[in-house]
């Protein structure tokens, strides 16, 4: 029987990457549908049901969420909590009602406890409060993991989730108000170069450490998860611990990709967020010991190139 795979949030960063990978080699028994908020507001139960009635999915990759970077999260914790709780509850309950065989939802490493030991792994999600900057988003995402377990306990369904580290790549959100660190830095430097400025101002100290995964690598791992991973417990999809870089190193890579000859300056009055959130990918490595991640410098260069070519239609307000 053919699989009908519905991808929510299908036009965003990860959805676009999955679409690119699928188009380069989908299985013959898979029919992929990429939907987004223009088609249905998933925080509305009736619209969610109508979407499922229309496509009758057998499998769901659930990427849709209200998201934002550090500063957006800090100012909108209530909205982040309520909107994401509604979206997630509607997707899981409607998936159950429509006999969806498997749902793979997307969590984030930012939901892990603020005070913890490193590296963090899948067993530690609920071990303490998340960082106060994004507690609304974090608790909504944690509840998704709780819901998966509760649905499995009561109904035996395979509702599971993945936990990516920081994702970036083509089709990212480059809007300076909401963007995560990679697209924000790319857009900021682009503006500085256009204005002929000789310095690149980076918000924060540049000291926090992060793991970054290229969206096309994550897409391949998402598709593998849908086809092959049948545990309810989440699985972290992240690059190796040794591939962690500082925000300063990241900014230097972006400057190099733009061939920017000026100086980097760090605005230490701006918040840094968590200093580190190192994640272990040892569970993933047990399943896929030979998976090759794209080199970070190459992936950054490709993303900068995409931005330059597509900046007219890329998601970037404030320009």
ZIURLIN-V648378 format. One record per residue. N is the residue number from 0. RES is the residue in three letters. PSI is psi in radians with two decimals (* if undefined). NEAR is the number of other C-alpha atoms within 10 Angstrom. Layout:
N|RES|PSI|NEAR, N|RES|PSI|NEAR
This chain:
0|UNK|2.38|6, 1|UNK|2.48|10, 2|UNK|2.35|15, 3|UNK|1.92|18, 4|UNK|1.98|22, 5|UNK|2.18|23, 6|UNK|1.96|27, 7|UNK|2.68|23, 8|UNK|0.60|22, 9|UNK|-0.24|22, 10|UNK|0.05|21, 11|UNK|-2.92|20, 12|UNK|-0.95|20, 13|UNK|-0.71|28, 14|UNK|-0.76|25, 15|UNK|-0.67|22, 16|UNK|-0.73|24, 17|UNK|-0.72|26, 18|UNK|-0.74|19, 19|UNK|-0.76|14, 20|UNK|-0.76|15, 21|UNK|-0.74|17, 22|UNK|-0.39|11, 23|UNK|0.04|8, 24|UNK|1.11|8, 25|UNK|2.69|13, 26|UNK|2.61|10, 27|UNK|-0.44|8, 28|UNK|0.27|10, 29|UNK|2.24|14, 30|UNK|2.00|15, 31|UNK|2.35|19, 32|UNK|2.19|15, 33|UNK|2.04|17, 34|UNK|2.82|18, 35|UNK|-3.09|17, 36|UNK|-0.31|14, 37|UNK|-0.53|8, 38|UNK|-0.63|10, 39|UNK|2.40|17, 40|UNK|1.85|15, 41|UNK|-0.10|25, 42|UNK|-0.08|22, 43|UNK|2.07|14, 44|UNK|-0.74|18, 45|UNK|-0.77|13, 46|UNK|-0.61|15, 47|UNK|-0.79|21, 48|UNK|-0.72|20, 49|UNK|-0.62|13, 50|UNK|-0.78|19, 51|UNK|-0.62|18, 52|UNK|-0.66|12, 53|UNK|-0.78|9, 54|UNK|-0.35|12, 55|UNK|1.04|17, 56|UNK|2.60|23, 57|UNK|-0.38|20, 58|UNK|2.59|23, 59|UNK|2.30|24, 60|UNK|2.01|24, 61|UNK|1.77|22, 62|UNK|-0.31|21, 63|UNK|2.33|26, 64|UNK|2.75|23, 65|UNK|2.04|17, 66|UNK|2.91|15, 67|UNK|2.94|20, 68|UNK|-3.04|17, 69|UNK|-0.90|19, 70|UNK|-0.62|19, 71|UNK|-0.76|18, 72|UNK|-0.77|22, 73|UNK|-0.56|18, 74|UNK|-0.11|12, 75|UNK|0.67|17, 76|UNK|-0.68|18, 77|UNK|-0.84|14, 78|UNK|-0.75|14, 79|UNK|-0.75|25, 80|UNK|-0.95|19, 81|UNK|-0.84|15, 82|UNK|-0.78|18, 83|UNK|-0.60|25, 84|UNK|-0.80|22, 85|UNK|-0.83|16, 86|UNK|-0.88|21, 87|UNK|-0.73|23, 88|UNK|-0.74|18, 89|UNK|-0.73|20, 90|UNK|-0.81|24, 91|UNK|-0.78|21, 92|UNK|-0.71|16, 93|UNK|-0.66|20, 94|UNK|-0.74|24, 95|UNK|-0.79|18, 96|UNK|-0.56|11, 97|UNK|0.28|15, 98|UNK|0.63|14, 99|UNK|2.31|21, 100|UNK|-0.58|15, 101|UNK|2.37|21, 102|UNK|2.23|26, 103|UNK|1.96|25, 104|UNK|2.82|27, 105|UNK|2.09|21, 106|UNK|-2.74|25, 107|UNK|2.61|19, 108|UNK|-0.29|23, 109|UNK|-0.15|23, 110|UNK|-0.14|23, 111|UNK|2.81|25, 112|UNK|2.53|21, 113|UNK|-0.80|19, 114|UNK|1.93|13, 115|UNK|3.03|14, 116|UNK|2.73|11, 117|UNK|2.61|12, 118|UNK|2.69|13, 119|UNK|2.57|18, 120|UNK|-3.12|20, 121|UNK|-0.41|19, 122|UNK|-0.12|10, 123|UNK|0.09|13, 124|UNK|-0.72|20, 125|UNK|0.35|16, 126|UNK|0.15|12, 127|UNK|2.96|12, 128|UNK|2.58|16, 129|UNK|3.07|23, 130|UNK|2.37|17, 131|UNK|-0.34|15, 132|UNK|-0.49|21, 133|UNK|0.66|25, 134|UNK|-0.56|23, 135|UNK|-0.92|24, 136|UNK|-0.77|30, 137|UNK|-0.81|27, 138|UNK|-0.60|20, 139|UNK|-0.73|23, 140|UNK|-0.68|25, 141|UNK|-0.66|18, 142|UNK|-0.47|16, 143|UNK|-0.75|22, 144|UNK|-0.75|22, 145|UNK|-0.75|14, 146|UNK|-0.74|18, 147|UNK|-0.79|22, 148|UNK|-0.69|19, 149|UNK|-0.73|14, 150|UNK|-0.71|17, 151|UNK|-0.74|15, 152|UNK|-0.75|10, 153|UNK|-0.66|8, 154|UNK|-0.12|10, 155|UNK|0.20|10, 156|UNK|2.72|20, 157|UNK|1.55|20, 158|UNK|2.06|29, 159|UNK|-3.10|27, 160|UNK|2.75|28, 161|UNK|2.71|23, 162|UNK|1.63|23, 163|UNK|2.65|25, 164|UNK|-2.92|25, 165|UNK|2.10|20, 166|UNK|2.51|21, 167|UNK|2.89|23, 168|UNK|-2.97|25, 169|UNK|2.62|24, 170|UNK|0.30|23, 171|UNK|3.00|26, 172|UNK|1.93|24, 173|UNK|0.17|24, 174|UNK|2.12|20, 175|UNK|-0.41|23, 176|UNK|-0.59|16, 177|UNK|-0.16|19, 178|UNK|2.63|22, 179|UNK|3.11|22, 180|UNK|-0.76|21, 181|UNK|-0.97|24, 182|UNK|-0.60|27, 183|UNK|-0.78|22, 184|UNK|-0.71|23, 185|UNK|-0.84|22, 186|UNK|-0.74|24, 187|UNK|-0.76|18, 188|UNK|-0.68|22, 189|UNK|-0.78|20, 190|UNK|-0.77|14, 191|UNK|-0.74|15, 192|UNK|-0.75|17, 193|UNK|-0.59|8, 194|UNK|-0.06|9, 195|UNK|0.37|10, 196|UNK|2.63|12, 197|UNK|0.05|13, 198|UNK|2.59|15, 199|UNK|1.88|23, 200|UNK|2.13|16, 201|UNK|2.23|21, 202|UNK|2.32|18, 203|UNK|-3.08|18, 204|UNK|-0.29|17, 205|UNK|0.00|19, 206|UNK|-0.47|15, 207|UNK|2.54|17, 208|UNK|2.45|18, 209|UNK|2.64|21, 210|UNK|2.35|23, 211|UNK|2.31|22, 212|UNK|2.33|24, 213|UNK|2.38|26, 214|UNK|-0.58|26, 215|UNK|-0.57|25, 216|UNK|-0.79|23, 217|UNK|-0.68|22, 218|UNK|-0.79|21, 219|UNK|-0.70|16, 220|UNK|-0.60|20, 221|UNK|-0.79|24, 222|UNK|-0.71|17, 223|UNK|-0.76|12, 224|UNK|-0.80|20, 225|UNK|-0.73|19, 226|UNK|-0.53|11, 227|UNK|-0.31|10, 228|UNK|2.04|18, 229|UNK|0.31|13, 230|UNK|2.70|12, 231|UNK|-0.60|19, 232|UNK|2.49|16, 233|UNK|2.87|23, 234|UNK|2.27|22, 235|UNK|2.24|22, 236|UNK|1.71|26, 237|UNK|2.74|29, 238|UNK|3.02|27, 239|UNK|2.76|17, 240|UNK|-0.63|16, 241|UNK|-0.26|8, 242|UNK|0.11|14, 243|UNK|2.44|20, 244|UNK|2.77|17, 245|UNK|2.82|17, 246|UNK|-0.58|22, 247|UNK|-0.84|19, 248|UNK|-0.70|14, 249|UNK|-0.83|22, 250|UNK|-0.65|21, 251|UNK|-0.70|17, 252|UNK|-0.72|17, 253|UNK|-0.76|22, 254|UNK|-0.72|22, 255|UNK|-0.72|14, 256|UNK|-0.53|18, 257|UNK|-0.09|17, 258|UNK|0.72|9, 259|UNK|2.20|18, 260|UNK|-0.05|12, 261|UNK|-2.82|13, 262|UNK|2.68|12, 263|UNK|2.39|16, 264|UNK|2.40|15, 265|UNK|2.15|15, 266|UNK|1.63|13, 267|UNK|-0.04|12, 268|UNK|-0.31|9, 269|UNK|2.64|12, 270|UNK|2.57|13, 271|UNK|-0.37|17, 272|UNK|-2.73|15, 273|UNK|2.45|17, 274|UNK|-0.64|13, 275|UNK|2.77|19, 276|UNK|0.88|24, 277|UNK|2.19|23, 278|UNK|2.54|25, 279|UNK|2.32|20, 280|UNK|0.43|22, 281|UNK|-0.56|18, 282|UNK|-0.79|15, 283|UNK|-0.75|17, 284|UNK|-0.50|14, 285|UNK|-0.64|9, 286|UNK|-0.73|11, 287|UNK|1.25|12, 288|UNK|-0.40|10, 289|UNK|0.24|8, 290|UNK|2.28|13, 291|UNK|2.07|9, 292|UNK|2.54|15, 293|UNK|2.36|15, 294|UNK|2.35|11, 295|UNK|-0.75|19, 296|UNK|-0.71|15, 297|UNK|-0.78|13, 298|UNK|-0.69|21, 299|UNK|-0.81|25, 300|UNK|-0.73|18, 301|UNK|-0.64|16, 302|UNK|-0.73|24, 303|UNK|-0.75|24, 304|UNK|-0.78|15, 305|UNK|-0.78|16, 306|UNK|-0.79|23, 307|UNK|-0.72|15, 308|UNK|-0.51|11, 309|UNK|0.22|13, 310|UNK|-0.42|16, 311|UNK|-0.70|9, 312|UNK|-0.01|9, 313|UNK|2.76|17, 314|UNK|1.63|17, 315|UNK|1.78|19, 316|UNK|-3.06|11, 317|UNK|0.79|8, 318|UNK|*|8
